[in-house]
């Protein structure tokens, strides 16, 4: 093993550094094996009188010793690399654990913010309902007084107020979050939770033909209750 490689191996601290030194040692090992093949041929030739047999065998022995040392060093470096890689993996897991704890704390803050906003939304809905009922009552009085031009269209008021920009949905969103998002959007969309009537521009289904007239005895009352008006349209 050459001195530069020995120094690099001694300085190696990470799995990547060990891998780099092992790659250099593998190159030296391959060169030594090719040199051993050449020395073995030189020994064969010396056996038949072509060259110094003792010198050829001594060179081959030195090459075999160098190969054995390289193989031993590579094996030890590989074990050390595996140990360091395992230690680094544990450190990465520990770091990930710390990062996840920080994200969990942030998640708790987000959920507390969601709770606050939901409660604020409920309070706003309660107050909007009270205002809508008061306006609907006033609309009835305006009708009775023959001044229908003073009436306020609650549906137009609501749809105009809720026609602002909306946040873009992330490319990846969990199923519960998608369902919650649809519920929230139903408060803003025509025909949604606060506007159960058909959306603007929706086709109206017409029934062909004339329904037969139903006669009831005098004084008889229908068993069906009159249909209630949607949120904010009572009065």
C-alpha positions in Angstrom: 0.0 0.0 0.0 1.5 3.3 -1.0 2.1 6.0 1.6 -0.5 8.5 0.2 -3.2 5.9 0.5 -2.2 5.0 4.0 -2.4 8.7 5.0 -5.8 9.0 3.3 -7.1 5.9 5.1 -5.8 7.3 8.4 -7.6 10.6 7.8 -10.9 9.0 6.7 -13.8 9.7 9.0 -17.0 9.3 6.9 -18.3 6.4 4.9 -17.8 8.4 1.7 -14.1 9.0 2.6 -13.5 5.3 3.3 -15.2 4.4 0.0 -12.9 6.8 -1.9 -9.8 5.2 -0.3 -11.1 1.7 -0.9 -11.5 2.6 -4.6 -7.9 3.6 -4.8 -6.8 0.5 -3.0 -8.8 -1.6 -5.4 -7.0 0.0 -8.3 -3.6 -0.8 -6.7 -4.8 -4.4 -6.1 -5.7 -4.8 -9.7 -2.4 -3.4 -10.8 -0.6 -5.8 -8.4 -2.5 -8.8 -9.7 -1.6 -7.9 -13.3 2.1 -7.5 -12.2 1.9 -10.9 -10.5 0.8 -12.5 -13.8 3.8 -11.0 -15.5 6.2 -12.1 -12.8 4.7 -15.6 -12.9 5.5 -15.8 -16.6 9.0 -14.5 -15.9 9.5 -17.2 -13.3 8.4 -19.8 -15.9 10.9 -18.5 -18.4 13.6 -18.5 -15.7 12.9 -22.2 -14.9 13.9 -23.0 -18.5 17.0 -20.9 -18.3 15.7 -17.5 -19.6 16.5 -15.2 -16.7 17.5 -15.2 -13.0 15.2 -17.7 -11.3 16.0 -16.5 -7.8 15.4 -12.9 -8.6 12.1 -13.8 -10.4 10.9 -15.8 -7.4 11.9 -13.1 -5.0 10.0 -10.5 -7.1 6.9 -12.8 -7.2 7.0 -13.3 -3.5 7.2 -9.6 -2.9 4.2 -9.1 -5.2 2.2 -11.8 -3.4 3.0 -10.2 -0.1 1.8 -6.8 -1.4 -1.4 -8.3 -2.8 -2.1 -10.0 0.6 -1.5 -6.7 2.4 -3.8 -4.8 0.0 -6.5 -7.4 0.4 -6.2 -7.3 4.2 -6.3 -3.5 4.2 -9.3 -3.4 1.9 -11.1 -5.9 4.1 -10.4 -3.9 7.2 -11.3 -0.6 5.5 -14.6 -2.2 4.3 -15.5 -3.2 7.8 -14.6 0.2 9.1 -16.7 1.8 6.4 -19.7 -0.3 7.3 -19.4 0.7 11.0 -19.1 4.3 10.1 -22.1 4.0 7.7 -24.2 2.4 10.4 -23.2 5.2 12.8 -24.1 7.8 10.3 -27.4 6.2 9.7 -28.2 6.3 13.4 -27.2 9.9 13.5 -29.5 10.6 10.5 -32.3 8.9 12.2 -31.7 10.9 15.4 -31.6 14.1 13.4 -34.8 13.1 11.6 -36.4 12.4 15.0 -35.5 15.9 16.1 -36.9 17.4 12.9 -40.1 15.5 13.3 -40.5 16.7 16.9 -40.1 20.2 15.6 -42.7 19.6 12.9 -45.1 18.0 15.4 -44.9 21.2 17.5 -45.6 23.3 14.4 -48.5 21.0 13.6 -49.9 21.5 17.0 -49.7 25.3 16.4 -51.5 24.9 13.1 -54.3 22.9 14.6 -54.7 25.5 17.4 -54.9 28.1 14.7 -57.6 26.0 12.8 -59.6 25.7 16.0 -59.4 29.4 16.6 -60.5 30.2 13.0 -63.3 27.6 13.1 -64.7 29.1 16.3 -64.4 32.6 14.8 -66.2 31.3 11.7 -69.0 29.9 13.8 -69.4 33.2 15.7 -69.5 35.1 12.4 -72.1 32.7 11.1 -74.2 33.2 14.2 -74.1 37.0 13.8 -74.7 36.8 10.0 -77.8 34.6 10.7 -79.1 37.2 13.2 -78.6 40.0 10.6 -80.2 37.9 7.8 -83.3 37.2 10.0 -83.7 40.9 10.8 -83.4 41.9 7.2 -85.8 39.2 6.1 -88.4 40.5 8.7 -87.9 44.0 7.4 -88.4 42.7 3.8 -91.8 41.3 4.9 -92.7 44.7 6.3 -91.7 46.5 3.1 -93.9 44.1 1.1 -96.8 44.8 3.4 -96.3 48.5 3.2 -96.1 48.4 -0.6 -92.5 49.6 -0.8 -90.8 46.6 -2.3 -88.0 48.7 -3.7 -86.6 49.0 -0.2 -86.2 45.2 0.1 -82.6 43.8 0.3 -81.8 40.7 -1.8 -80.0 38.5 0.8 -78.8 36.0 -1.8 -77.1 38.7 -3.9 -75.6 40.2 -0.8 -74.2 36.9 0.3 -72.9 35.8 -3.1 -71.2 39.2 -3.7 -69.5 39.1 -0.3 -68.2 35.6 -0.9 -67.0 36.1 -4.5 -63.4 36.9 -3.5 -60.2 35.0 -4.5 -59.6 31.5 -3.1 -56.5 29.7 -2.0 -55.0 27.2 -4.5 -55.2 23.5 -3.4 -51.8 21.9 -3.0 -50.8 19.2 -5.5 -50.7 16.7 -2.6 -53.5 16.9 0.0 -54.7 14.1 2.3 -58.2 12.7 2.0 -59.5 14.3 5.3 -58.1 17.7 4.2 -59.8 17.4 0.8 -63.1 16.6 2.5 -62.7 19.5 4.9 -61.8 21.8 2.0 -64.9 20.8 0.1 -67.0 21.5 3.2 -65.5 24.9 3.6 -66.0 25.7 -0.1 -69.6 24.8 0.3 -70.1 27.8 2.5 -68.8 30.0 -0.4 -70.3 28.4 -3.4 -73.8 29.0 -4.9 -76.0 26.1 -4.0 -73.8 25.2 -1.0 -74.5 24.8 2.7 -75.6 28.5 3.1 -77.3 28.7 -0.3 -79.3 25.5 -0.9 -81.0 26.8 -4.0 -79.7 25.9 -7.5 -76.5 27.7 -8.6 -76.8 30.7 -10.8 -77.3 29.7 -14.4 -78.4 26.2 -13.5 -80.9 24.7 -15.9 -84.5 24.6 -14.7 -86.3 21.3 -15.1 -89.7 21.8 -16.6 -92.6 19.3 -16.3 -94.6 19.0 -19.5 -98.3 18.8 -19.3 -100.8 20.1 -16.7 -101.2 18.5 -13.3 -104.8 17.5 -12.5 -106.5 19.9 -10.1 -106.9 18.5 -6.6 -110.1 19.4 -4.8 -110.2 19.5 -1.0 -113.3 19.7 1.1 -114.0 23.2 2.6 -112.1 23.7 5.8 -109.7 20.8 5.1 -106.0 21.5 5.9 -103.0 20.0 4.1 -101.1 17.5 6.2 -97.9 18.9 4.8 -96.1 21.8 6.4 -95.2 24.8 4.2 -91.6 24.6 2.9 -89.1 26.5 5.0 -87.0 29.1 3.4 -83.2 28.6 3.2 -80.6 30.2 5.6 -81.0 34.0 5.6 -84.2 33.9 3.5 -86.8 33.6 6.2 -89.3 36.4 6.9 
